[in-house]
Amino acid sequence: MFDFDSRIVELSKKATEIAKAQFENIDSITEYNQQKMLKAFINGGVSESCFTESTGYGYGDRGREIIDRVFAEAVGAEDSLVRHNFTCGTHTLAVALFGVLRPGDVMLSVTGKPYDTIHPVIGLSESEENMGSLKDFGVIYDQVDLDADGRIDYDAIEKRLNESSVRMVYIQRSRGYSLRPTVSVSEIKKVVDIAKKHKGTMVMVDNCYGEWTEKLEPTDIGVDLMAGSLIKNPGGGIAKTGGYIAGKHELVEQCAYRMTTPGLGREVGATLGHSRELFMGVFNGPHVVGEALKTAVFTASLFELMGYGVTPGVNESRHDIIQAVKLQDENKLIAFCQGLQKGAPVDAFVTPEPWDMPGYDSKVIMAAGAFTLGSSIELSADAPLREPFAVWLQGGLNFHSGKVAVMYAANEVLKRTEKEEN
């Protein structure tokens, strides 16, 4: 059906066989989370009336109120805000941070420096001073670096918290453009236990890419606040935009006042006909995450067989949907992304090229053929063109098509390698 080198076809069969045990584990997690979501929908009394469009102020929007309750139950939180008004994950995180932090508060990142896009929000970018960052409003940023193995340094966190008061302990669960391990829920629980020894200290998690990858979410185990994007895991490839904030009721309320305005909070905000896709996306989320995880495991298996370093490995536990492949060569990295694009359902005819992307210190190449622009629960890959020339792959609405795209990537890498050798 597809024109692959016979060696890639054979390696693909072997890779699938090697991944079977991990696939079974993923299926178990997916079934648990999907049934948990179904129970939340049943308990929430979701009905056709929830999908009705509201306009203007949006007062009395039943669907808006119910999706908050449904999502909160599904993630083990007291409360949540699920809105199409959040423009992206960074915006959602910013609303949460500004919602609960006040002048003089200390925000302590315990997973090192956060992802690049949140730097201007915190005030880490000197070139963007006086743009309304947390720093501009008197919030103090501090961080505890990861240890030499890229793991959370619990002793260093405890030492820092004993030295002076900290209002927020901040955890970025996923790795960003790094090769450090993703943070598991059990590791987050250790941080929560340390933080809760200190009165007045809350724990917030940037949960982007991590939703539904385990049977528990951070809010199930005592995290006070977490946030993420609906065009990543929890939107199931159906939500066209949006984000969520979940956690303790009083903190979510403060975020609602930041989202709109004090005195109004969640009581306003027209849904404009987006409710159906938000409900469908959230409901579909656990299943789609399972498909993305299978695509990631297959990628790890195939490229390990081809002799490349991968992280996580085939049989490692997974706590987000991201798969890194260390290609060790600029041309192979470009070939990977160009090959993956050939297997996309949208824009398969496009050839990605490296470009000078704002905010990065090297050229970046991206492959994506998504129904929703920028959706990273749909299969995509991107990487800065710098050592060790690793590519970060994520997503896949269904494993069967994701597998084909990954085979295209492998096929292109093989062709480019042989061309250079000749």
C-alpha positions in Angstrom: 0.0 0.0 0.0 2.9 2.4 0.9 6.2 2.4 -0.9 8.6 1.5 1.9 12.0 -0.1 1.7 11.6 -3.8 2.5 14.1 -3.5 5.3 11.9 -0.9 7.0 8.9 -3.2 6.6 10.7 -6.1 8.3 12.1 -3.9 11.1 8.6 -2.5 11.6 7.2 -6.1 12.1 9.9 -6.8 14.6 9.5 -3.5 16.4 5.7 -4.1 16.8 6.4 -7.6 18.3 8.9 -6.2 20.7 6.4 -3.5 21.8 3.5 -5.9 22.5 4.0 -6.1 26.2 4.1 -2.3 26.5 1.1 -2.0 24.3 -0.8 -4.3 26.8 0.2 -2.1 29.7 -0.9 1.1 27.8 -4.3 -0.6 27.0 -4.8 -1.3 30.7 -4.1 2.4 31.6 -6.3 3.6 28.8 -9.2 1.4 29.7 -9.0 2.6 33.3 -8.9 6.2 32.4 -11.6 6.0 29.8 -14.0 4.3 32.2 -13.1 6.9 34.8 -14.1 9.5 32.3 -17.3 7.8 31.4 -18.3 7.6 35.1 -17.6 11.3 35.4 -19.9 12.0 32.5 -22.7 9.8 33.9 -22.4 11.4 37.4 -22.4 14.8 35.9 -25.7 14.3 34.1 -24.3 15.4 30.7 -27.2 15.9 28.2 -27.9 17.5 24.8 -28.8 20.7 26.6 -25.2 21.0 27.7 -24.2 21.7 24.1 -26.5 24.7 23.6 -24.8 27.9 22.5 -24.7 30.9 24.8 -23.9 34.4 23.7 -23.3 37.8 25.3 -22.5 37.5 29.0 -23.2 33.7 28.9 -25.1 33.8 32.2 -26.6 30.5 33.3 -24.7 28.4 30.8 -25.5 24.8 32.0 -22.9 23.1 29.8 -20.2 25.4 31.0 -21.0 24.6 34.6 -21.3 20.8 34.1 -18.0 20.4 32.1 -16.2 22.0 35.0 -17.7 19.4 37.4 -17.1 16.5 35.0 -13.4 17.3 34.4 -12.8 17.9 38.1 -14.1 14.5 38.9 -12.1 12.8 36.2 -8.8 14.3 37.5 -9.6 13.9 41.2 -9.8 17.7 41.8 -12.2 19.7 43.9 -12.9 22.1 41.0 -11.9 23.0 37.5 -12.2 25.6 34.7 -12.5 24.2 31.2 -12.7 27.0 28.6 -12.2 27.6 24.9 -11.2 31.2 25.9 -7.7 30.0 26.9 -5.7 30.5 23.8 -2.9 28.0 24.5 -1.1 26.2 27.3 1.1 29.1 28.1 -1.9 31.4 28.4 -3.6 28.9 30.7 -0.5 28.6 32.9 -0.2 32.4 33.0 -3.8 32.8 34.2 -3.2 30.2 36.9 0.0 31.8 38.1 -1.4 35.4 38.1 -4.6 34.1 39.7 -3.0 32.8 42.9 0.4 34.6 43.3 0.6 38.0 45.0 3.3 40.7 45.3 6.1 39.4 47.6 5.2 35.7 47.0 8.0 33.3 46.0 7.5 30.9 43.1 10.0 28.1 43.4 10.5 25.9 40.3 11.8 22.5 41.4 12.4 21.1 37.9 15.0 23.6 36.9 14.2 26.5 34.4 10.8 26.0 32.9 10.0 25.8 29.1 11.0 28.8 27.0 7.5 30.2 26.4 6.8 30.7 30.1 10.0 32.8 30.6 8.3 36.2 29.7 5.4 35.3 32.0 7.7 34.9 35.0 10.0 37.7 34.0 13.1 35.7 33.1 13.5 37.6 29.7 15.3 40.9 30.3 14.4 42.1 26.8 10.7 42.0 27.8 10.8 44.1 31.0 7.7 46.2 31.9 5.4 43.9 29.8 3.4 42.9 32.8 5.3 39.8 34.0 5.1 38.3 37.5 8.4 40.0 38.2 6.9 43.3 37.3 4.2 42.7 39.9 6.6 41.8 42.6 6.5 38.0 42.5 9.9 36.5 43.2 11.2 33.6 41.1 13.6 31.0 42.4 14.6 27.5 41.3 16.1 24.2 42.4 18.0 22.5 39.6 17.6 18.9 38.7 20.3 16.5 39.8 23.0 15.1 37.6 20.7 12.4 36.3 17.9 14.9 35.4 15.8 13.9 38.4 14.1 16.0 41.1 16.5 16.8 43.9 14.3 16.3 46.9 17.1 17.1 49.5 17.7 20.4 47.8 14.0 21.2 47.8 13.7 20.5 51.5 16.7 22.6 52.2 15.4 25.5 50.2 12.0 25.4 51.8 13.6 25.3 55.3 15.5 28.5 54.6 12.6 30.8 53.9 8.9 30.9 53.1 7.8 29.8 49.6 4.2 30.4 48.4 4.4 28.1 45.3 6.4 25.0 44.4 6.2 24.7 40.6 6.7 21.5 38.7 7.0 21.2 34.9 6.1 17.6 34.3 7.2 17.2 30.7 10.8 17.6 29.4 10.5 20.4 26.8 13.5 20.5 24.5 15.6 18.4 26.9 16.5 14.8 27.3 15.7 14.6 31.0 13.1 12.1 32.2 9.5 13.2 32.5 8.2 13.5 36.1 5.9 10.7 37.2 2.9 11.1 39.5 4.8 9.2 42.3 7.7 11.7 42.0 5.3 14.6 42.2 3.8 13.0 45.4 7.2 13.1 47.1 7.4 16.9 46.3 3.9 17.4 47.7 4.8 15.6 50.9 7.8 17.8 51.4 5.9 21.0 50.5 3.0 20.2 52.8 5.3 20.3 55.8 5.4 24.1 55.3 2.2 26.0 56.0 1.0 28.2 53.3 3.0 26.5 50.5 1.0 25.3 47.5 2.1 22.9 44.7 1.3 23.7 41.1 2.0 21.4 38.1 2.4 22.3 34.4 0.7 19.0 33.3 1.0 19.6 29.5 1.5 16.3 27.6 1.0 14.3 30.9 -2.7 13.9 31.1 -4.1 10.3 31.0 -0.6 8.7 30.7 -1.0 7.2 34.2 -4.0 6.0 36.2 -3.6 8.9 38.5 -3.4 12.7 37.8 -1.3 15.1 40.0 -4.5 16.4 41.6 -5.4 12.9 42.7 -2.4 12.9 45.0 -2.6 16.3 46.6 -1.4 18.8 44.0 -3.2 22.1 44.7 -3.3 23.4 41.1 -2.5 22.1 37.7 -3.1 23.4 34.2 -2.8 22.3 30.6 -3.9 22.8 27.0 -6.9 21.3 25.3 -5.1 21.0 21.9 -2.8 18.6 23.7 -3.8 15.4 25.6 -7.1 16.3 27.2 -8.8 17.7 24.1 -8.7 14.3 22.4 -7.9 15.8 19.0 -11.5 17.2 18.8 -11.3 20.5 20.9 -10.2 23.2 18.5 -8.7 25.4 21.2 -8.8 26.0 24.9 -7.2 24.9 28.2 -8.1 23.8 31.7 -7.1 24.7 35.3 -8.0 22.2 38.0 -7.3 21.9 41.7 -8.5 23.2 45.1 -11.8 25.1 44.9 -10.6 28.4 46.4 -7.5 28.5 44.1 -9.6 27.7 41.0 -12.0 30.5 42.0 -9.0 32.9 42.2 -8.0 31.8 38.7 -11.6 32.4 37.5 -11.3 36.0 38.7 -8.1 36.4 36.8 -9.6 34.7 33.7 -12.4 37.3 33.6 -12.6 39.9 36.4 -13.0 40.1 40.2 -16.7 39.9 41.1 -17.7 38.0 38.0 -15.2 35.1 37.6 -16.8 32.0 36.1 -20.3 33.4 36.0 -19.7 35.0 32.6 -18.2 33.9 29.3 -20.3 32.9 26.4 -19.5 29.4 25.0 -20.5 30.5 21.4 -21.2 26.9 20.2 -17.9 25.4 21.4 -19.4 23.2 24.2 -20.1 20.1 22.1 -16.5 19.9 20.9 -15.1 20.5 24.4 -17.3 17.7 25.8 -16.5 15.3 23.0 -12.8 16.1 23.2 -12.5 15.6 26.9 -14.5 12.4 26.7 -12.2 11.1 23.9 -9.0 12.2 25.5 -8.0 9.1 27.4 -8.4 6.9 24.3 -6.4 9.2 22.1 -3.6 9.5 24.6 -3.4 5.7 24.6 -3.0 5.8 20.8 -0.3 8.4 21.0 1.6 6.4 23.6 1.5 3.3 21.3 2.9 5.5 18.5 5.7 6.7 20.8 6.5 3.1 21.9 6.6 1.9 18.3 8.9 4.8 17.4 11.3 3.9 20.2 11.3 0.2 19.2 11.9 0.9 15.5 14.6 3.4 15.9 16.4 1.3 18.6 16.5 -1.5 16.0 18.0 1.0 13.5 20.8 1.7 16.0 19.7 5.1 17.4 19.4 6.2 21.0 15.9 6.8 22.2 14.3 8.2 25.4 12.2 6.8 26.9 13.2 3.2 25.9 10.6 0.7 24.7 10.0 -0.8 28.1 10.5 2.3 30.3 7.4 3.7 32.1 5.9 6.7 30.4 4.6 9.8 32.0 4.0 12.0 29.0 3.4 11.4 25.2 6.8 12.6 24.1 9.4 10.4 22.4 12.9 11.6 21.8 15.2 10.1 19.1 18.8 11.0 19.1 19.8 11.0 15.4 23.3 12.5 16.0 23.3 14.1 12.5 21.7 17.3 11.1 20.8 15.7 7.8 19.2 12.6 9.4 17.2 14.9 11.7 15.9 16.8 8.7 15.2 13.5 6.9 13.2 12.3 9.9 10.9 15.3 9.9 10.5 15.4 6.2 9.7 11.7 6.2 7.1 12.0 9.0 5.4 14.8 7.0 4.8 12.4 4.1 2.6 10.3 6.4 0.4 13.1 7.7 -3.3 13.2 6.8 -3.0 16.9 6.2 -0.3 18.7 4.1 1.5 15.4 3.3 2.8 17.1 0.1 4.7 19.8 2.1 8.4 19.5 2.7 9.5 20.9 6.1 12.7 23.0 6.1 14.7 24.4 9.1 14.0 28.1 9.8 15.0 30.8 12.3 12.1 30.5 14.7 11.7 33.5 17.1 12.9 32.7 20.7 15.3 30.0 19.8 19.1 30.1 19.5 19.3 27.8 16.5 17.2 26.9 13.5 14.2 24.7 14.2 12.5 22.2 12.0 8.9 21.1 12.5 6.7 18.4 10.9 3.0 18.5 11.4 -0.1 17.6 9.4 -2.9 18.4 11.8 -6.6 19.1 11.5 -6.2 21.7 14.3 -3.3 24.2 13.8 -0.6 23.5 16.4 -2.3 20.5 17.9 0.3 18.3 19.5 -2.0 15.4 20.3 -2.0 15.0 16.6 1.2 13.5 15.3 4.1 16.0 15.0 7.8 16.2 15.5 10.1 19.2 16.0 13.7 19.9 16.9 16.3 22.6 17.1 19.2 22.0 14.8 21.9 21.6 17.4 23.8 18.8 19.2 22.8 16.0 19.8 20.4 16.5 16.9 17.6 14.8 18.8 14.0 15.0 17.5 11.0 15.2 19.8 7.9 13.4 18.5 4.5 13.5 20.1 0.9 12.6 19.4 -1.0 10.4 17.0 -4.8 10.3 16.8 -4.7 6.6 16.1 -1.8 4.2 16.2 -2.5 2.6 12.8 -1.9 5.9 10.9 0.8 7.0 13.4 2.8 3.9 12.7 2.8 4.6 8.9 4.1 8.1 9.5 6.9 6.8 11.7 7.8 4.3 9.0 8.0 7.1 6.5 10.4 8.9 8.9 12.5 5.8 9.2 12.4 5.2 5.5 13.7 8.7 4.8 16.4 8.5 7.4 17.6 5.2 5.8 17.6 6.7 2.3 19.5 9.8 3.4 22.1 7.7 5.3 22.8 5.5 2.3 23.0 8.5 0.0 25.6 10.1 2.2 27.6 6.9 2.4 27.6 6.6 -1.4 
